[in-house]
Amino acid sequence: MRQASQINRALAMVVLVGGASILPAAASAQLAVPRSNQTFLILPPVPAKATDSATAVQLGDAIRKKVEGKLRLKLNVVKKEKMAEALSNSGFGADAILDEYGACQLARFMNVDAYMSGRLDKDGTAPVLQLRLVDARRSGLSGWITVQTPAGSSPEQVADIVADSVDQQTKAAEQSRECLDRRDKQDYGSARERAERAFRLYPNHPSAAMCVSTIFDARKYPPDSQVVILKKAVAGDSLLAKAWDGLVRQYQQKGDTAAWADAVIHSLAIDPTDMRKRLAAAELLFRLKQYPRSVELLDEGLERAPGEPQAISMRLRVCFEGQMWGCASEAMAQRYESDSVVRADSLFLKQLLAAAGATNDSTQVKDWGTLNPRAKKYFQTQPDKAATLKWTEIGVQRFPNSASFWRARAAALKEAGKTEEALAAYDKVSDLDPKDITSRIASVQILTEQVKIDSTVPLDTVKLARIDTLLSQVAANTTDENLKMNVAVLYFTPATKMVQNRVGLNHAISMLEKTKANDTKKQLTAQASFFEGLAYTFNLQKEFDFKVLQASKDCKQLGALDRYLTKMNASLDAGASVQAATVSQIKTQTAGIGKFVADAKKAWKCTF
């Protein structure tokens, strides 16, 4: 309820002052109750909806009155007036509704033997009451009562059903108290017999089960026996922290790590503020390689205690070693922002970049998502481009002379489509590492995409020269056949486009020659020769004006034409296997030019 957290805090403060009553002396005297009966505090159930608060209070009052009347010889029910005094002295109204934690605090403050709280759900036509009896001081009253109330029932009719259930509970509680009394006298056989009587009245009776557990402990029973009886206790009351803590110890002794972790998590759910227990549970899950569950526990703890250093440190370790890259990137970023020491650690920043750029298998994400829907956020199936851009910028700012950070920065900029900035970053890499190869190739790829090869647009010869320079540097600094082939392809691709578009044919011829020079596996040589032959053919009339040549009878120019035809025909012959018909047609058409050269050489008496 809206007031519950305020009440809880106030009551907690009351308990922390040594249990001293904040009531006046007269009120304290009124709260004193005979010890012959069990003092029983009945609280109104917590409604699922705030709009049902009035109904919850009416039910609480009706149940309190009915139980007091029916079980007055067995239970000393705390009157509403006494409970109201305790609440009002803390600044709250008599009809305040407390959650489970608040109910426990009030019960401690009022020094009762047992109390009853619970939940009210009115979603259906027939309201459902789930009431929890909690044994505070050897009362034996413990476990849950579920009441499916008939539609249209009055609070008094519902209270009558609850009172009958509580009556049955008191009978089981008597047997549970007998178990404890006989255990204290070390009459273990008789004590267990009383516990069995309680189980017949109320299967999985929590207090009776815990009595048997203490007997097993006294008689040094093995963990398996303890596990069985403690499971009965938590089956009777899943919120019984001491039973879960007992299971934690027994599973730890057995070495059953999975069950141990499960018990710790259940115990933690009862008291989610216990960071020590939370860290232990997260560590266990980590050891079991249940990484998403481990991180979830830590995240829940950090929501309650932001900045808790052990939780932050463990979260980073779990995310990174669990290869949950989305989580790891986030965790490392958090540490970078909060820890000034790691800001000067280049290795940490490199690991952060690696996490931001890493990906998880989609099947892995799907599988974890099936087990735990919230776990999907801890994985990433695509690199985190935004994070990579951010951290590479920080990297080059903090470590401006690091080629590796500049290399990562250039790649991130290229991926983001910021080509000019990427080229500048790759230039920086080249300055810092003259023998760098991959960055030069990456620059060539960007430049090649930028060069427009179109007869309607002037060719960017500056970029072509830059491409040639970079590729020449790569070729000069490697003997790796695969890299050489990469260079060959990077020359070949734009060159063939230039030939096809009849643009920059001399540049194309030069690049095709370099394609062949770097074609260590001879996979492109024939094609390069074919396109080179075409380039020579297409460029023939541009290179030579035959009318001017005939008129001038210039032997030097005629010799240049002869050498040009030799190269053209050699290239066509070397590339004939690519398109034999095309080569044959070209050579037929240009045969007359060859005859002209031979006749002119003789007639002009040239000596070339």
LINKALIN-V642994 format. One record per backbone hydrogen bond with DSSP energy under -0.5 kcal/mol. NH is the residue of the N-H (numbers start at 0). CO is the residue of the C=O. E is the energy in kcal/mol with one decimal. If there is no record, write none. Layout:
nh co e
NH CO E
NH CO E
This chain:
nh co e
3 0 -0.8
4 0 -0.6
6 2 -2.6
7 3 -2.9
8 4 -2.2
9 5 -2.3
10 6 -3.1
11 7 -2.4
12 8 -1.9
13 9 -1.7
14 10 -2.5
15 11 -2.2
16 12 -0.8
16 13 -0.8
17 14 -0.7
18 13 -0.6
18 14 -0.9
19 16 -1.1
27 23 -2.4
28 24 -2.1
29 25 -1.8
30 26 -1.6
31 27 -0.7
31 28 -0.8
37 73 -1.2
39 75 -2.3
40 113 -2.2
41 39 -0.5
42 40 -0.6
42 115 -2.8
45 117 -2.9
46 44 -0.6
47 119 -2.5
51 48 -2.0
52 49 -1.7
55 51 -2.2
56 52 -2.3
57 53 -2.3
58 54 -2.5
59 55 -2.5
60 56 -2.5
61 57 -2.5
62 58 -3.0
63 59 -2.4
64 60 -2.3
65 61 -2.5
66 62 -2.8
67 63 -2.2
68 64 -1.9
69 65 -2.5
70 66 -2.8
73 70 -1.5
74 70 -3.3
75 37 -2.8
76 74 -0.9
77 39 -2.7
82 78 -2.0
83 79 -3.0
84 80 -1.9
85 81 -1.7
86 82 -2.0
87 83 -3.3
88 84 -2.0
89 86 -1.3
90 87 -1.6
91 86 -2.1
95 92 -1.4
97 95 -0.5
102 98 -2.7
103 99 -2.0
104 100 -2.1
105 101 -2.4
106 102 -2.4
107 103 -2.1
108 104 -2.3
109 105 -2.5
110 106 -0.6
110 107 -0.7
111 106 -1.7
112 38 -1.4
113 38 -1.8
114 133 -1.6
115 40 -2.7
116 131 -1.9
118 129 -2.6
119 45 -2.3
120 127 -2.4
121 119 -0.5
126 124 -0.6
127 120 -2.6
128 146 -2.6
129 118 -2.3
130 128 -0.5
130 144 -3.4
131 116 -3.3
132 130 -0.5
132 142 -3.4
133 114 -2.7
135 112 -2.4
135 133 -0.7
136 112 -2.0
138 112 -0.5
141 139 -0.6
142 132 -1.7
143 235 -0.7
144 130 -3.0
146 128 -3.0
146 144 -0.5
147 145 -0.5
148 126 -2.0
148 146 -1.0
152 149 -1.8
157 153 -2.3
158 154 -2.6
159 155 -1.9
160 156 -1.5
161 157 -2.2
162 158 -2.7
163 159 -1.7
164 160 -1.7
165 161 -2.6
166 162 -2.3
167 163 -1.9
168 164 -2.0
169 165 -2.5
170 166 -1.4
171 167 -1.6
172 168 -2.8
173 169 -2.1
174 170 -1.4
175 171 -2.0
176 172 -2.5
177 173 -2.1
178 174 -2.1
179 175 -1.9
180 176 -2.6
181 177 -2.6
182 178 -2.2
183 179 -2.3
184 180 -1.0
185 182 -2.2
186 181 -2.8
187 185 -1.4
190 186 -2.2
191 187 -2.5
192 188 -1.7
193 189 -1.8
194 190 -1.7
195 191 -2.2
196 192 -1.5
197 193 -1.8
198 194 -2.2
199 195 -1.8
200 196 -1.5
201 197 -2.8
204 201 -1.0
208 204 -2.5
209 205 -2.4
210 206 -1.8
211 207 -2.1
212 208 -2.2
213 209 -1.8
214 210 -1.5
215 211 -2.7
216 212 -2.2
217 213 -2.2
218 214 -2.1
219 216 -1.1
220 215 -3.0
224 221 -0.8
225 221 -1.6
226 222 -2.9
227 223 -1.8
228 224 -1.8
229 225 -2.7
230 226 -2.0
231 227 -1.2
232 228 -1.5
233 229 -2.2
234 230 -1.8
235 231 -1.7
236 232 -1.7
239 236 -1.8
240 238 -1.3
242 239 -0.6
243 239 -1.8
244 240 -2.8
245 241 -1.7
246 242 -2.2
247 243 -2.4
248 244 -1.9
249 245 -2.3
250 246 -2.9
251 247 -1.9
252 248 -2.1
253 249 -2.2
254 250 -1.3
255 250 -1.8
256 254 -1.5
259 255 -2.4
260 256 -2.6
261 257 -2.1
262 258 -2.4
263 259 -2.3
264 260 -2.3
265 261 -2.1
266 262 -2.5
267 263 -2.5
268 264 -2.1
269 265 -1.0
270 266 -1.2
273 270 -1.7
274 272 -1.3
277 273 -1.9
278 274 -2.8
279 275 -1.8
280 276 -2.3
281 277 -2.5
282 278 -2.2
283 279 -2.1
284 280 -2.4
285 281 -2.1
286 282 -2.2
287 283 -1.6
288 285 -1.6
289 284 -2.9
290 288 -1.2
293 289 -2.0
294 290 -2.5
295 291 -2.3
296 292 -2.0
297 293 -1.8
298 294 -3.0
299 295 -2.5
300 296 -1.9
301 297 -2.5
302 298 -1.7
303 299 -1.0
304 300 -2.4
307 304 -1.7
311 307 -2.2
312 308 -2.6
313 309 -2.5
314 310 -2.4
315 311 -1.9
316 312 -1.9
317 313 -2.8
318 314 -2.6
319 315 -2.4
320 316 -2.5
321 317 -1.9
322 319 -1.2
323 318 -2.3
324 322 -1.1
325 377 -0.6
326 377 -2.3
327 323 -3.1
328 324 -2.7
329 325 -1.8
330 326 -3.0
331 327 -2.8
332 328 -2.0
333 329 -2.2
334 330 -2.0
335 331 -2.6
336 332 -2.2
337 333 -1.6
338 334 -2.3
339 337 -0.6
342 338 -0.7
343 340 -1.3
344 341 -1.5
345 343 -0.8
348 344 -1.7
349 345 -2.1
350 346 -2.3
351 347 -2.3
352 348 -2.3
353 349 -2.2
354 350 -2.3
355 351 -2.3
356 352 -1.8
357 353 -1.0
359 379 -3.2
364 360 -1.9
365 361 -2.2
366 362 -2.6
367 363 -2.4
368 364 -2.5
369 365 -1.7
370 366 -1.5
371 367 -2.7
374 371 -2.4
375 372 -1.1
376 373 -1.0
377 374 -2.1
378 375 -1.7
383 355 -3.0
384 382 -1.4
387 383 -2.4
388 384 -2.5
389 385 -2.2
390 386 -2.8
391 387 -2.2
392 388 -1.7
393 389 -1.8
394 390 -2.3
395 391 -2.4
396 392 -1.5
397 393 -2.5
398 394 -2.6
401 398 -1.8
402 400 -0.7
405 401 -1.9
406 402 -2.5
407 403 -2.2
408 404 -2.5
409 405 -2.7
410 406 -2.1
411 407 -2.2
412 408 -2.4
413 409 -2.5
414 410 -2.4
415 411 -1.8
416 413 -1.4
417 412 -2.5
418 416 -1.5
421 417 -2.2
422 418 -2.8
423 419 -2.0
424 420 -2.1
425 421 -2.7
426 422 -2.2
427 423 -1.7
428 424 -1.9
429 425 -2.2
430 426 -2.0
431 427 -2.2
432 428 -2.8
435 432 -2.3
440 436 -2.2
441 437 -2.3
442 438 -2.2
443 439 -2.3
444 440 -2.3
445 441 -1.9
446 442 -2.8
447 443 -2.9
448 444 -1.6
449 445 -1.3
450 446 -1.9
452 450 -0.6
453 451 -0.9
456 453 -2.1
460 458 -1.6
463 459 -1.7
464 460 -2.3
465 461 -2.0
466 462 -2.6
467 463 -2.5
468 464 -2.4
469 465 -2.4
470 466 -2.6
471 467 -2.3
472 468 -2.0
473 469 -2.0
474 470 -2.7
475 471 -2.0
476 472 -0.8
476 473 -1.0
477 474 -0.9
483 479 -2.4
484 480 -2.3
485 481 -1.9
486 482 -2.3
487 483 -2.3
488 484 -2.4
489 485 -2.2
490 486 -1.7
491 487 -2.6
492 488 -2.7
493 489 -0.6
494 490 -1.4
495 491 -2.5
496 492 -1.4
497 493 -2.1
498 494 -2.0
499 495 -2.5
500 496 -2.0
501 497 -0.6
501 498 -0.9
502 497 -2.7
507 503 -2.3
508 504 -2.6
509 505 -2.1
510 506 -2.4
511 507 -2.4
512 508 -1.9
513 509 -1.7
514 510 -1.6
515 511 -2.0
516 512 -1.9
517 513 -1.4
518 514 -0.6
518 515 -0.6
519 517 -2.2
521 518 -1.4
527 523 -3.1
528 524 -2.6
529 525 -2.3
530 526 -2.6
531 527 -2.2
532 528 -2.6
533 529 -2.1
534 530 -2.5
535 531 -2.5
536 532 -2.2
537 533 -3.3
538 534 -1.8
539 535 -0.6
539 536 -1.1
542 538 -2.0
543 539 -1.9
545 543 -0.8
548 544 -2.2
549 545 -2.5
550 546 -1.9
551 547 -2.3
552 548 -2.2
553 548 -0.6
554 552 -0.7
557 553 -2.2
558 554 -2.5
559 555 -1.8
560 556 -2.0
561 557 -2.1
562 558 -2.4
563 559 -2.2
564 560 -2.6
565 561 -1.9
566 562 -2.1
567 563 -2.5
568 564 -2.8
569 565 -2.3
570 566 -2.4
571 567 -2.5
572 568 -2.8
573 569 -2.3
574 570 -1.7
575 572 -0.9
577 574 -1.8
578 574 -0.9
582 578 -2.0
583 579 -2.5
584 580 -2.3
585 581 -2.3
586 582 -2.4
587 583 -2.0
588 584 -2.2
589 585 -2.0
590 586 -0.6
590 587 -0.6
592 589 -0.6
593 589 -1.4
594 590 -2.0
595 591 -2.3
596 592 -2.0
597 593 -2.0
598 594 -2.7
599 595 -2.8
600 596 -2.3
601 597 -1.5
602 598 -2.7
603 599 -3.2
605 600 -2.2
